[in-house]
Amino acid sequence: MTRCRLAENGRPFMESLMEHRAMLYSLLASGFAVFSLAWGASDDMIKQFELVVLPDELRNMVVKYVAADLIGCYVLDRSLNFLLGDMF
């Protein structure tokens, strides 16, 4: 959820992601890591972080909820920005 907040916040609170490339790359890398760990893509990473392998149905549900959270935060932010305009 913190990744979503950092990704959606831009001006006037901080630089936009297009201006702050290091933040953009770190958010993309952490997002990739979260999805790959939740999906169980690498057995080595699962062993390294000592994660429990989830059943397929639960794993798919977790990945869908993480994706829905990311998309929902973006849509809500863009909708409120369109309706209310830039506040500053």
Buried (B, 14 or more C-beta within 10 A) or exposed (E): EEBBEBBBBBEEEEEEBEEBEEBBEEBEEEBEEBBBBBBBEEEEEBEEEEEEEBEEEEBEEBBEEBEEEBEEBEEEBEEEEEEEEEEE
